[in-house]
Amino acid sequence: MDTQALNLDKSIPLTVVSPRNHFVFTPLLPSASVGTLECRCIQEPVRTILGSNGSYLQAKARTLDTANKRILCESIHNELFEVEYDKLVIAVGVKTNTFGIESIKQAASAHDDVFFLKHLAHARAIRTNIIDSFEQAAIPTVTDAERRRLLSFLVVGGGPTSCEFTAELHGT
Ligand SMILES: Cc1cc2nc3c(=O)[nH]c(=O)nc-3n(C[C@H](O)[C@H](O)[C@H](O)COP(=O)(O)OP(=O)(O)OC[C@H]3O[C@@H](n4cnc5c(N)ncnc54)[C@H](O)[C@@H]3O)c2cc1C
């Protein structure tokens, strides 16, 4: 595969294929998850960034056919289609690393009160859960034990993201 540096000038049409239709400024995700910032303040639509010079397709690249310079894509609604390319840039990022603790992944998919913090959707879900927990805790019939459970938050990990999230939650 040709991996030389690309010199993209504005006359070259671009096609962006990504399931996420926006760029997200990840360092501010902890702020968006507690409401210090609104989600819309930390994202930029891909189409705005591309302007009139490119097109955007909300899909995942599934199979790469380098011989015929084609990618098989799958839209987020499971429709399959092909995109032809002249030059290809692959920048699909990485999955969240749980450092071998598989039960975290299982818990995040099985329970509606366990979250990762990597995408805007996670920040929205955490924020909704925090608001719901406080509202539920304010209901007079809720027992003290249940109120304590509702208002207890556990942050897994001790890196920058978890420290920033903990500080944001504490300051809210
Ligand atoms: C909460 C948080 C805070 C952070 N803070 C900092 C910081 O302060 N400083 C710093 O330097 N870094 C920070 N980072 C790390 C930084 O966000 C990442 O290093 C950076 O986003 C990686 O960029 P990327 O383009 O490689 O991948 P990503 O930003 O993950 O982008 C990958 C894109 O590819 C798309 N994609 C995935 N699979 C496919 C597919 N099959 N087909 C098509 N598209 C696909 C995804 O939808 C996504 O749009 C932080 C990360 C997080 C989560």
Ligand as a Chemical Component Dictionary entry (heavy atoms), coordinates in Angstrom:
data_LIG
# 
_chem_comp.id                   LIG 
_chem_comp.type                 NON-POLYMER 
_chem_comp.pdbx_formal_charge   0 
_chem_comp.three_letter_code    LIG 
# 
loop_
_chem_comp_atom.comp_id 
_chem_comp_atom.atom_id 
_chem_comp_atom.alt_atom_id 
_chem_comp_atom.type_symbol 
_chem_comp_atom.charge 
_chem_comp_atom.model_Cartn_x 
_chem_comp_atom.model_Cartn_y 
_chem_comp_atom.model_Cartn_z 
_chem_comp_atom.pdbx_ordinal 
LIG C1  C1  C 0 -11.923 11.939 28.235 1  
LIG C2  C2  C 0 -10.685 12.047 27.369 2  
LIG C3  C3  C 0 -9.800  13.090 27.572 3  
LIG C4  C4  C 0 -8.658  13.210 26.772 4  
LIG N1  N1  N 0 -7.813  14.251 27.022 5  
LIG C5  C5  C 0 -6.719  14.400 26.217 6  
LIG C6  C6  C 0 -5.832  15.525 26.399 7  
LIG O1  O1  O 0 -6.027  16.379 27.277 8  
LIG N2  N2  N 0 -4.747  15.615 25.582 9  
LIG C7  C7  C 0 -4.490  14.687 24.606 10 
LIG O2  O2  O 0 -3.512  14.823 23.881 11 
LIG N3  N3  N 0 -5.323  13.638 24.412 12 
LIG C8  C8  C 0 -6.426  13.469 25.186 13 
LIG N4  N4  N 0 -7.237  12.399 24.984 14 
LIG C9  C9  C 0 -6.891  11.417 23.951 15 
LIG C10 C10 C 0 -7.325  11.908 22.580 16 
LIG O3  O3  O 0 -8.715  12.198 22.556 17 
LIG C11 C11 C 0 -7.023  10.802 21.582 18 
LIG O4  O4  O 0 -5.647  10.518 21.630 19 
LIG C12 C12 C 0 -7.416  11.233 20.179 20 
LIG O5  O5  O 0 -8.805  11.483 20.116 21 
LIG C13 C13 C 0 -7.047  10.158 19.185 22 
LIG O6  O6  O 0 -7.399  10.650 17.927 23 
LIG P1  P1  P 0 -7.683  9.679  16.726 24 
LIG O7  O7  O 0 -8.061  10.534 15.558 25 
LIG O8  O8  O 0 -6.543  8.720  16.570 26 
LIG O9  O9  O 0 -8.932  8.770  17.183 27 
LIG P2  P2  P 0 -10.418 9.218  17.551 28 
LIG O10 O10 O 0 -10.479 10.611 18.068 29 
LIG O11 O11 O 0 -10.941 8.108  18.411 30 
LIG O12 O12 O 0 -11.154 9.200  16.150 31 
LIG C14 C14 C 0 -11.377 7.977  15.479 32 
LIG C15 C15 C 0 -12.563 8.161  14.546 33 
LIG O13 O13 O 0 -12.685 7.008  13.715 34 
LIG C16 C16 C 0 -14.038 6.593  13.692 35 
LIG N5  N5  N 0 -14.070 5.145  13.411 36 
LIG C17 C17 C 0 -13.879 4.111  14.266 37 
LIG N6  N6  N 0 -13.972 2.927  13.614 38 
LIG C18 C18 C 0 -14.247 3.228  12.311 39 
LIG C19 C19 C 0 -14.460 2.443  11.122 40 
LIG N7  N7  N 0 -14.410 1.099  11.140 41 
LIG N8  N8  N 0 -14.742 3.087  9.975  42 
LIG C20 C20 C 0 -14.799 4.452  9.933  43 
LIG N9  N9  N 0 -14.575 5.248  11.007 44 
LIG C21 C21 C 0 -14.303 4.640  12.181 45 
LIG C22 C22 C 0 -14.579 6.966  15.079 46 
LIG O14 O14 O 0 -15.988 7.076  15.041 47 
LIG C23 C23 C 0 -13.893 8.316  15.283 48 
LIG O15 O15 O 0 -14.638 9.356  14.688 49 
LIG C24 C24 C 0 -8.381  12.247 25.767 50 
LIG C25 C25 C 0 -9.293  11.201 25.545 51 
LIG C26 C26 C 0 -10.421 11.090 26.332 52 
LIG C27 C27 C 0 -11.393 9.961  26.072 53 
# 
loop_
_chem_comp_bond.comp_id 
_chem_comp_bond.atom_id_1 
_chem_comp_bond.atom_id_2 
_chem_comp_bond.value_order 
_chem_comp_bond.pdbx_ordinal 
LIG C1  C2  SING 1  
LIG C2  C3  SING 2  
LIG C2  C26 DOUB 3  
LIG C3  C4  DOUB 4  
LIG C4  N1  SING 5  
LIG C4  C24 SING 6  
LIG N1  C5  DOUB 7  
LIG C5  C6  SING 8  
LIG C5  C8  SING 9  
LIG C6  O1  DOUB 10 
LIG C6  N2  SING 11 
LIG N2  C7  SING 12 
LIG C7  O2  DOUB 13 
LIG C7  N3  SING 14 
LIG N3  C8  DOUB 15 
LIG C8  N4  SING 16 
LIG N4  C9  SING 17 
LIG N4  C24 SING 18 
LIG C9  C10 SING 19 
LIG C10 O3  SING 20 
LIG C10 C11 SING 21 
LIG C11 O4  SING 22 
LIG C11 C12 SING 23 
LIG C12 O5  SING 24 
LIG C12 C13 SING 25 
LIG C13 O6  SING 26 
LIG O6  P1  SING 27 
LIG P1  O7  DOUB 28 
LIG P1  O8  SING 29 
LIG P1  O9  SING 30 
LIG O9  P2  SING 31 
LIG P2  O10 DOUB 32 
LIG P2  O11 SING 33 
LIG P2  O12 SING 34 
LIG O12 C14 SING 35 
LIG C14 C15 SING 36 
LIG C15 O13 SING 37 
LIG C15 C23 SING 38 
LIG O13 C16 SING 39 
LIG C16 N5  SING 40 
LIG C16 C22 SING 41 
LIG N5  C17 SING 42 
LIG N5  C21 SING 43 
LIG C17 N6  DOUB 44 
LIG N6  C18 SING 45 
LIG C18 C19 SING 46 
LIG C18 C21 DOUB 47 
LIG C19 N7  SING 48 
LIG C19 N8  DOUB 49 
LIG N8  C20 SING 50 
LIG C20 N9  DOUB 51 
LIG N9  C21 SING 52 
LIG C22 O14 SING 53 
LIG C22 C23 SING 54 
LIG C23 O15 SING 55 
LIG C24 C25 DOUB 56 
LIG C25 C26 SING 57 
LIG C26 C27 SING 58 
# 
